[in-house]
Amino acid sequence: MNRFFVATPLDYEESTLLEMKEVWPYLLGKDAKTHSLPFPEVQVLEGGLEFETELFAGLQLNFFLKTANRILLRMASFKARDLPKFYQKFKSLPWNEFLAHGTVEWEVAAQKSRLNNEKRLQESAEKALKEIFGDKQGAEPCASIYIRMDDDLCTISLDSTGEHLHKRGWSVLKGEAPLRETIAAHLLKNLIGDATPAEIGQVTLLDPMMGSGTFLTEARALWNGQFVRPYAFQKWKKTPKLFLSPSFVFNYELPQEVIFKKFVGFDINEEMIPVAERNFAEVEKQIATARKKNFKKAEVEFLLRDALEGEDQSNSASSHVWMIVNPPYGERLPAAVKGGLKSLAEVLCRRYKPEKLGILYPEKERVQPVPKGYRILKEHKINNGGLRCLFTVLTRL
């Protein structure tokens, strides 16, 4: 058994745990068939989840978790108060089983410990790898090693992810002030709540200020894996050979795909329409490759439109419209909203009458008063690029 740590943004831990439970039954075993491993006992920590499972299963979580940052394989955890002990412990780890050579990247952090010199810790670890691999070096790093010293407890981990998991491998272009994909996935899950696949299938999802279309692409891919982008563990010597094959994805017996009835996006910037179209098309392409015959093409529409101008849309809109929006702040907010962010929810609810509205505000711009005919279903605190925000979900009375 191997110990893993799934790193998450703060306050995302429970959301990621639910994701992990959802995908666990569909992971593969070493025979390339659906596995039968029990769900592990998970310790929920601040900023992540820690658990033990087979290497084969833990690595696959990279493909499916949408709200996680990265997945670390724990190599060792021990008390160390001096460099000689740290050096011996580090050198004794089975690096030969994982690393092709001694060229690696380092992430070193130390606090509240006698060994608090990060440079010396790295130099000691580099010396140990030099002893193990000699002159066997690579033109580029074959892995990233994380060293954490906290209260004299040393934790050494091997990064299985590589580039941050919010880099899905399908969002080709970005707009101004883009929303990180992990945040978008988390907010979508809050908007969806306990809705069943059948209920979701009746809903038109509308983003009236879509930018590059992050909410819509994430919603399209929410129940699908991300198999195209590279992962750090694919460079390990111990990489399961199955995951080096471009066709390994066809071994998954994935559940019936959940898909919204229609995806609609508006933007006032003409340049954003082809950006959103291209990003959405890339998601569709990757899902089609993975699902083959079970793929269902999405109905999608991207329009050059000011969502706050023109005729009222409430009478012509579908009765099953959910709206999700990350509005521009400050000077970027359309002039049509004279009351600023505080009146935006009221305008959107009046114009479109959505069944649900999920809106991301700076925390100081809390939705007050609640638009007529609506109530607050939930409020969720979010750190959006260092800005303290509230994601408020409104539902019709």
C-alpha positions in Angstrom: 0.0 0.0 0.0 1.1 3.5 -0.7 0.2 6.7 1.1 -1.1 9.6 -1.0 -1.9 13.3 -0.3 -4.4 15.1 -2.5 -3.7 18.8 -2.2 -6.8 21.0 -2.5 -7.6 24.7 -2.1 -8.6 25.6 1.4 -12.3 24.8 2.1 -12.4 22.5 -0.9 -11.5 19.3 1.0 -15.1 18.0 1.4 -16.0 18.7 -2.2 -12.9 16.8 -3.4 -13.7 13.9 -1.0 -17.1 13.6 -2.6 -15.5 13.7 -6.1 -13.2 10.9 -5.0 -16.1 8.8 -3.8 -17.9 9.3 -7.1 -15.1 8.2 -9.3 -13.6 5.5 -7.1 -15.9 2.6 -8.4 -14.7 3.3 -12.0 -11.0 3.1 -11.6 -8.9 0.4 -13.2 -7.0 -2.5 -11.6 -3.7 -3.9 -12.8 -5.6 -6.2 -15.1 -6.9 -3.1 -17.0 -10.4 -4.0 -15.8 -12.6 -2.1 -13.2 -10.9 -2.7 -9.8 -12.5 -4.0 -6.6 -10.5 -2.1 -4.0 -12.4 -0.8 -1.0 -12.7 2.9 -0.6 -9.8 4.0 1.6 -10.1 5.5 5.1 -9.5 9.2 4.3 -8.1 11.7 6.8 -9.4 15.2 6.0 -6.8 17.8 6.7 -6.5 21.5 6.2 -5.7 21.8 2.5 -6.1 18.2 1.5 -6.9 14.5 1.9 -4.5 11.8 3.1 -5.1 8.1 2.6 -3.5 4.7 1.7 -4.3 2.7 -1.4 -2.6 0.8 -4.2 -0.2 2.9 -6.4 -2.2 1.9 -9.4 -5.5 3.4 -8.0 -4.0 6.5 -6.4 -2.3 7.7 -9.6 -5.6 7.5 -11.6 -7.2 10.2 -9.4 -5.2 12.7 -11.5 -7.4 11.9 -14.4 -10.7 12.6 -12.6 -10.5 15.1 -9.7 -11.7 18.5 -10.9 -11.3 20.4 -7.6 -7.9 19.2 -6.5 -4.5 21.0 -7.1 -2.2 18.0 -7.2 -1.6 14.5 -5.9 1.6 13.7 -4.0 2.9 10.2 -3.3 4.3 10.2 0.3 7.7 8.6 0.3 8.5 9.0 4.0 7.6 10.9 7.2 10.1 11.0 10.1 11.5 13.2 12.9 14.8 14.9 12.0 16.7 17.4 14.1 20.1 17.3 12.3 21.3 17.1 8.7 23.1 13.7 9.0 19.9 11.9 10.1 18.0 13.7 7.3 20.6 12.7 4.8 20.6 9.0 5.8 16.8 8.8 5.8 16.5 10.5 2.4 19.2 8.3 0.9 17.5 5.1 2.2 14.3 5.8 0.2 13.7 3.6 -2.9 14.6 6.4 -5.4 16.0 3.8 -7.9 12.5 2.4 -8.3 11.0 5.7 -9.4 13.6 8.0 -10.8 15.4 7.4 -14.1 18.3 9.6 -13.1 19.3 12.2 -10.5 18.0 15.3 -12.2 14.9 16.5 -10.4 13.1 19.7 -9.4 12.8 20.6 -5.7 10.1 22.1 -3.6 11.5 22.7 -0.1 9.8 24.4 2.9 10.8 24.5 6.5 9.2 26.1 9.6 9.3 25.8 13.4 12.1 23.2 13.0 15.8 23.0 14.0 16.4 22.2 10.3 15.1 25.4 9.0 17.6 26.2 6.3 15.9 25.2 3.1 19.0 25.6 1.0 21.0 23.2 3.1 18.2 20.7 3.1 18.1 20.7 -0.7 21.9 20.5 -0.9 21.9 17.5 1.4 19.1 15.8 -0.6 21.0 16.5 -3.9 24.1 15.0 -2.4 22.1 11.8 -1.5 20.8 11.5 -5.1 24.4 12.0 -6.4 25.5 9.1 -4.2 22.7 6.9 -5.6 22.8 7.8 -9.3 26.5 9.0 -9.7 26.9 10.8 -13.0 23.6 9.5 -14.4 21.9 12.8 -15.1 19.1 13.9 -17.5 18.7 16.8 -19.9 15.5 17.7 -18.0 14.1 16.8 -14.6 12.4 13.4 -14.4 10.5 14.2 -11.2 9.6 16.8 -8.6 10.5 16.1 -5.0 8.7 17.9 -2.1 10.5 18.3 1.3 8.5 19.7 4.2 9.9 20.4 7.7 7.3 21.3 10.3 8.0 21.1 14.0 11.0 18.8 13.2 8.7 16.4 11.3 10.1 15.8 7.8 7.7 14.7 5.1 9.1 13.7 1.7 6.8 13.4 -1.3 7.0 12.7 -5.0 4.7 14.8 -7.2 2.6 12.6 -9.4 0.8 15.5 -11.2 3.2 17.9 -12.8 1.5 21.0 -14.0 -1.3 22.1 -11.6 -4.5 20.1 -12.2 -6.4 23.2 -13.1 -4.5 23.0 -16.4 -6.9 20.6 -18.0 -5.3 20.4 -21.4 -8.4 21.6 -23.2 -8.7 25.4 -22.4 -6.7 26.6 -25.4 -7.2 30.4 -25.0 -8.0 32.7 -22.1 -9.8 36.0 -21.7 -9.3 38.9 -19.3 -9.2 38.0 -15.6 -10.0 34.3 -16.2 -11.5 32.1 -13.5 -9.3 29.2 -12.4 -10.8 25.9 -13.6 -10.7 24.3 -10.1 -12.8 27.2 -8.7 -15.2 27.0 -11.6 -15.7 23.2 -11.0 -16.2 23.8 -7.3 -18.8 26.5 -7.9 -20.7 24.4 -10.5 -20.9 21.6 -8.0 -22.4 24.0 -5.5 -24.9 25.2 -8.0 -25.9 21.7 -9.0 -26.3 20.5 -5.4 -28.3 17.3 -5.2 -29.9 17.5 -8.7 -30.2 14.1 -10.4 -28.8 13.4 -13.9 -32.4 13.4 -15.2 -33.0 16.9 -13.7 -29.7 18.2 -15.1 -30.7 16.9 -18.5 -33.7 19.3 -18.6 -31.6 22.4 -17.7 -30.2 25.1 -20.0 -27.0 26.4 -18.4 -26.4 30.1 -19.2 -23.4 32.2 -18.5 -24.3 35.8 -19.5 -20.8 37.1 -19.0 -18.8 34.1 -20.2 -15.4 35.5 -21.2 -13.4 32.5 -22.5 -16.2 30.2 -21.4 -14.6 28.5 -18.4 -17.9 27.8 -16.6 -19.4 26.2 -19.7 -16.3 24.1 -20.6 -16.0 22.9 -17.0 -19.7 22.0 -16.9 -19.4 20.0 -20.1 -16.4 18.1 -18.7 -17.5 17.8 -15.1 -18.2 14.1 -15.2 -15.4 13.1 -17.6 -11.7 12.4 -17.2 -8.8 14.5 -18.5 -6.6 12.0 -20.3 -4.8 14.0 -22.9 -2.5 16.3 -20.9 0.8 14.8 -19.5 1.3 13.8 -15.9 4.5 13.7 -13.9 4.1 10.0 -13.0 4.4 9.1 -16.6 8.1 9.8 -16.4 8.6 7.5 -13.4 10.4 4.1 -13.8 7.5 2.7 -11.8 4.8 4.1 -14.1 2.2 1.4 -14.8 2.7 0.5 -18.4 -1.0 0.7 -19.1 -0.9 4.5 -18.6 1.8 4.9 -21.2 -0.6 3.6 -23.9 -2.7 6.2 -25.7 -5.6 3.8 -25.8 -5.7 3.0 -22.0 -8.8 5.2 -21.7 -10.9 2.7 -23.6 -10.6 0.3 -20.7 -12.8 2.4 -18.5 -16.4 1.4 -18.1 -17.5 5.0 -17.4 -21.1 5.7 -16.2 -23.7 7.2 -18.5 -22.6 10.8 -19.2 -24.4 13.6 -17.4 -25.0 16.5 -19.7 -27.0 19.7 -19.5 -29.8 20.1 -22.1 -28.0 23.1 -23.6 -25.1 25.4 -23.0 -25.5 29.1 -23.7 -22.9 31.9 -23.3 -23.1 35.7 -23.9 -20.3 38.2 -24.1 -20.1 41.8 -25.1 -16.5 41.3 -26.5 -16.6 40.1 -30.0 -13.1 38.5 -29.6 -14.4 36.2 -26.9 -16.9 34.4 -29.0 -14.4 32.4 -31.1 -12.2 31.8 -28.0 -15.1 30.2 -26.1 -16.1 28.2 -29.2 -12.6 26.9 -29.6 -12.3 25.9 -26.0 -15.6 24.2 -25.9 -14.8 22.3 -29.2 -11.6 21.0 -27.7 -13.5 19.7 -24.7 -16.0 18.0 -26.9 -13.2 16.5 -29.0 -11.5 15.0 -26.0 -14.7 13.6 -24.5 -15.6 12.1 -27.9 -12.3 10.3 -28.1 -12.7 8.8 -24.6 -16.3 7.8 -24.8 -16.4 6.7 -28.5 -19.8 5.3 -29.3 -21.3 6.6 -26.0 -20.5 10.2 -26.8 -23.4 12.6 -27.1 -22.7 16.0 -28.8 -23.7 18.9 -26.7 -26.2 21.6 -27.9 -24.3 24.9 -27.5 -24.7 28.5 -28.5 -22.3 31.4 -28.0 -23.8 34.9 -28.7 -22.4 38.4 -29.0 -24.8 40.0 -26.6 -24.9 42.5 -23.7 -26.9 40.5 -21.1 -28.1 43.6 -19.5 -29.4 45.5 -22.5 -32.2 44.9 -25.0 -35.6 43.3 -24.5 -36.5 41.5 -21.3 -35.8 37.8 -21.8 -38.0 36.4 -18.9 -41.0 35.5 -21.1 -39.0 33.9 -23.9 -36.6 31.9 -21.8 -36.9 28.2 -21.0 -38.5 27.4 -17.7 -35.5 25.4 -16.8 -32.6 27.9 -16.9 -29.8 27.9 -14.5 -27.5 30.9 -14.6 -23.9 31.1 -13.4 -21.8 34.2 -13.6 -18.5 35.6 -12.5 -19.2 39.3 -13.3 -16.5 41.8 -14.0 -15.6 43.9 -11.0 -15.1 47.7 -10.7 -14.6 49.5 -14.0 -15.2 46.4 -16.0 -18.8 46.1 -14.8 -21.2 47.1 -17.6 -22.5 50.7 -17.2 -26.1 49.4 -17.5 -26.0 48.3 -13.8 -26.3 51.7 -12.2 -26.2 50.2 -8.7 -23.0 48.2 -9.4 -22.6 44.7 -8.3 -25.2 45.0 -5.5 -28.0 45.4 -8.1 -26.6 42.9 -10.7 -28.4 39.9 -9.2 -31.7 41.8 -9.2 -31.3 42.8 -12.8 -30.4 39.2 -14.0 -33.3 37.7 -12.0 -35.8 40.2 -13.4 -34.6 39.9 -17.0 -34.2 36.1 -17.2 -36.2 34.5 -14.3 -33.7 31.7 -13.9 -34.7 28.7 -11.7 -31.2 29.1 -10.1 -28.7 31.9 -10.2 -25.1 31.3 -8.9 -23.2 34.5 -8.7 -19.6 35.2 -7.5 -19.2 38.5 -5.7 -16.5 40.2 -3.6 -17.5 39.4 0.0 -18.1 43.1 0.7 -20.7 43.2 -2.1 -23.0 40.6 -0.6 -26.4 40.1 -2.3 -28.7 42.4 -0.4 -31.6 42.8 -0.6 -32.5 39.4 -2.1 -34.2 39.9 -5.5 -38.0 39.7 -5.4 -39.4 36.2 -5.9 -36.1 34.5 -4.9 -34.4 33.2 -1.7 -30.8 32.5 -0.9 -30.2 28.7 -1.1 -26.6 28.9 0.0 -23.6 31.2 0.4 -20.1 29.8 0.0 -16.9 31.7 0.8 -14.3 31.5 -2.0 -10.7 32.8 -2.3 -10.6 34.0 -5.9 -7.0 34.9 -6.8 -6.5 36.5 -3.3 -9.9 38.3 -3.4 -12.3 37.2 -0.7 -15.6 36.3 -2.4 -19.0 34.9 -1.8 -20.6 32.5 -4.2 -24.3 33.0 -3.7 -26.9 30.6 -5.1 -30.4 32.0 -5.4 -33.5 29.9 -6.2 -37.0 30.9 -7.3 -39.7 30.8 -4.6 
